[in-house]
């Protein structure tokens, strides 16, 4: 089996400061990778380099595309990368407003992504939008409401529907439950876990919340000062951390 994503030597600096340094890993089809670390550890920089939002200074991000097989997304053209971001890739922002069009309806938010990949029949687009709103627990009678009329949790679920409607194979998630109330987080996590399993998605999730990765991630990378200091199966890393920094992260959660 070919890895869905092969990352080699990914490095990004901000002037003299290291964002992420020499990060390498493989992600397999259907696998969920969690990336954890404190603020400034480099996890968001890594995610943005992987997703093509920032250009790394060095390294490769090889994605196994449907049409051309393994391709280095770092060196592909910007139009090709944008098309990848509308089809096989999706990005769920921490702040749902960053991933939504706030001036158009909920249905239009979902439908826009379908139109971006060639859908043109209004009835089919609306039907798919309504279906996906239902899958993320948004009632059909809200299809014509604007996102600003939704709660934070509903906006995040709408962003997920907008991202997943085209059936991507890889989803990048940046603190998907950040800023939500605990009860809303639990509902969203349960929804995400169900969709990941149902669709066979691969995902890379950045979070500071170890409970999130324990629930969603098969494997875990721990970052500190731009470097990966520990990696392994999620339960193994959290239950028997080997690196001193990981031990501190786990113990700080246990003490709360």
C-alpha positions as a printed Julia matrix, in Angstrom:
256×3 Matrix{Float64}:
   0.0    0.0     0.0
   1.22   3.5    -0.86
   1.07   6.18    1.86
  -1.55   8.83    1.15
   0.91  11.48    2.33
   4.71  11.26    2.61
   6.36  14.15    4.42
  10.15  14.45    4.33
  12.39  17.03    6.0
   9.73  19.75    6.18
  11.28  22.94    7.55
  10.03  26.5     7.91
  11.74  29.53    9.48
  10.41  32.97   10.39
  13.6   34.98   10.08
  15.92  33.46   12.67
  13.11  31.68   14.54
  12.32  28.07   13.69
   8.69  27.33   12.92
   9.14  23.62   12.29
  12.31  21.7    11.64
  13.06  18.55    9.64
   9.65  16.92   10.16
   9.13  13.57    8.42
   6.27  11.07    8.59
   3.94   8.94    6.47
   0.14   9.1     6.68
  -1.79   6.07    5.47
  -5.24   5.94    3.86
  -7.93   6.08    6.54
  -5.47   7.09    9.27
  -5.93  10.04   11.64
  -2.76  11.75   12.9
  -2.86  14.09   15.89
  -0.27  16.83   16.44
  -0.03  18.23   19.95
   2.14  20.72   21.8
   1.93  23.98   23.67
   1.47  27.36   21.95
   4.56  28.13   19.86
   5.55  24.48   19.52
   5.28  24.62   15.73
   2.17  22.5    15.24
   0.15  25.16   13.38
   3.15  26.08   11.23
   3.52  22.43   10.28
  -0.18  22.12    9.46
  -0.13  25.25    7.28
   2.93  24.0     5.4
   1.28  20.61    4.84
  -1.93  22.23    3.59
  -0.12  24.6     1.23
  -1.06  27.76    3.15
   2.61  28.51    3.79
   5.65  27.62    1.7
   8.29  25.6     3.56
  11.96  26.5     3.27
  12.85  22.85    2.67
  11.27  19.45    2.41
   8.67  17.53    0.43
   4.96  16.84    0.86
   4.13  13.96   -1.48
   0.39  13.33   -1.91
  -0.92  10.25   -3.72
  -3.31  11.94   -6.17
  -6.15  10.06   -7.85
  -5.05  10.98  -11.38
  -1.25  11.26  -11.37
  -0.15   9.18   -8.38
   2.38  10.61   -5.89
   3.03  14.34   -6.51
   5.06  16.85   -4.47
   2.48  19.48   -3.51
   5.24  21.93   -2.5
   6.38  22.3    -6.11
   3.01  21.93   -7.9
   1.47  24.99   -9.53
  -0.8   27.25   -7.49
  -3.88  26.49   -9.64
  -3.28  22.75   -9.22
  -2.89  23.17   -5.46
  -6.11  25.21   -5.28
  -7.98  22.47   -7.18
  -6.56  19.89   -4.78
  -7.88  22.04   -1.92
 -11.39  21.91   -3.44
 -11.42  18.18   -4.2
  -9.18  15.74   -2.34
  -8.21  18.09    0.5
 -10.25  20.02    3.04
  -9.28  22.44    5.83
 -11.35  22.95    8.97
 -10.41  26.21   10.72
 -10.59  26.78   14.46
 -12.74  29.85   13.86
 -15.56  28.67   11.62
 -15.95  32.18   10.2
 -12.54  31.76    8.54
 -13.88  28.78    6.6
 -17.35  30.09    5.73
 -18.87  32.74    3.48
 -20.77  34.71    6.09
 -22.78  36.71    3.53
 -24.5   33.76    1.84
 -26.89  31.1     3.14
 -25.96  27.82    4.79
 -27.06  25.95    1.69
 -25.0   28.2    -0.57
 -21.93  27.63    1.61
 -22.19  23.9     0.97
 -23.27  24.31   -2.65
 -20.36  26.61   -3.55
 -17.86  23.82   -3.02
 -19.9   21.53   -5.28
 -20.0   24.23   -7.96
 -16.23  24.66   -7.65
 -15.82  21.06   -8.84
 -18.27  21.38  -11.73
 -21.78  20.83  -10.34
 -24.33  22.99  -12.18
 -27.83  21.57  -11.61
 -29.47  23.77   -8.97
 -31.89  21.1    -7.75
 -29.12  18.53   -7.28
 -26.87  21.05   -5.53
 -29.6   22.11   -3.13
 -30.56  18.5    -2.43
 -26.96  17.6    -1.6
 -26.65  20.69    0.58
 -29.79  19.76    2.53
 -28.55  16.17    2.88
 -25.21  17.34    4.27
 -26.81  19.82    6.65
 -28.78  16.88    8.01
 -25.61  14.82    8.39
 -24.09  17.53   10.58
 -27.31  17.9    12.57
 -28.56  21.18   11.08
 -32.29  21.19   10.36
 -33.48  21.47    6.74
 -35.49  24.6     7.55
 -32.19  26.43    8.28
 -30.86  25.9     4.73
 -31.58  29.5     3.7
 -30.33  31.1     6.93
 -27.05  32.98    6.99
 -24.23  31.54    9.13
 -24.22  34.62   11.39
 -27.65  33.48   12.65
 -26.07  30.21   13.87
 -24.39  29.44   17.19
 -20.64  28.8    17.26
 -21.17  25.05   17.33
 -23.58  25.18   14.39
 -21.14  27.35   12.41
 -18.43  24.75   12.99
 -20.75  21.94   11.87
 -21.65  23.98    8.77
 -17.95  24.44    8.0
 -17.5   20.67    8.26
 -20.41  20.08    5.84
 -18.95  22.6     3.4
 -15.6   20.8     3.54
 -16.78  17.21    3.3
 -19.51  17.53    0.65
 -17.04  16.86   -2.2
 -15.72  13.67   -0.56
 -12.11  14.67    0.16
  -9.58  12.0     1.13
  -7.51  14.18    3.48
  -8.81  16.71    5.99
  -6.62  19.18    7.88
  -8.13  20.35   11.17
  -6.76  23.27   13.18
  -8.11  23.14   16.76
 -11.57  22.08   15.5
 -13.15  22.29   18.97
 -11.23  25.34   20.22
 -13.36  28.09   21.72
 -16.5   25.96   22.05
 -18.28  25.11   25.28
 -17.49  21.68   26.71
 -20.94  20.25   25.93
 -20.74  21.57   22.35
 -17.22  20.14   21.99
 -18.42  16.67   22.98
 -21.23  16.73   20.41
 -18.89  17.97   17.67
 -16.24  15.37   18.47
 -18.81  12.59   18.35
 -19.99  13.87   14.98
 -16.42  14.11   13.63
 -15.54  10.62   14.8
 -18.61   9.2    13.06
 -17.91  11.02    9.78
 -14.22  10.03    9.76
 -15.13   6.36   10.18
 -18.1    6.44    7.79
 -16.16   8.13    4.98
 -12.82   6.41    5.6
 -11.15   9.8     5.85
  -7.51  10.47    6.53
  -7.02  13.48    8.76
  -4.33  15.54   10.44
  -5.57  17.26   13.59
  -3.69  20.0    15.44
  -4.86  20.57   18.99
  -3.67  21.37   22.48
  -6.42  19.16   23.91
  -5.19  15.63   24.6
  -8.79  14.41   25.05
  -9.47  15.35   21.42
  -6.58  13.3    20.04
  -7.34  10.36   22.32
 -10.85  10.24   20.86
 -10.01  10.88   17.2
  -6.37  10.09   16.42
  -4.78   6.73   15.63
  -1.25   8.13   15.92
   0.22  11.08   17.72
   3.14  13.46   17.18
   4.31  15.66   20.03
   6.05  18.92   19.07
   8.28  21.23   21.07
  10.21  24.25   19.79
   9.55  23.3    16.17
  10.69  19.68   16.46
   8.85  16.38   16.81
  10.05  14.98   20.15
   7.86  11.87   20.31
   5.6    9.89   18.02
   3.64   6.65   18.26
   0.21   5.13   18.67
  -2.01   7.62   20.51
  -2.86   5.48   23.55
   0.74   4.32   23.82
   2.13   7.86   23.83
  -0.48   9.2    26.28
  -0.42   6.22   28.65
   3.34   5.67   28.64
   5.06   8.88   27.47
   8.8    8.49   26.96
  10.01  12.06   26.39
  10.17  14.4    29.36
   8.16  17.08   27.57
   5.37  14.61   26.73
   5.36  13.49   30.37
   4.86  17.12   31.42
   2.01  17.59   28.93
   0.21  14.47   30.14
   0.77  15.17   33.82
  -0.48  18.77   33.47
  -3.79  17.45   32.12
  -4.08  14.9    34.91
  -3.57  17.62   37.51
  -6.34  19.87   36.17
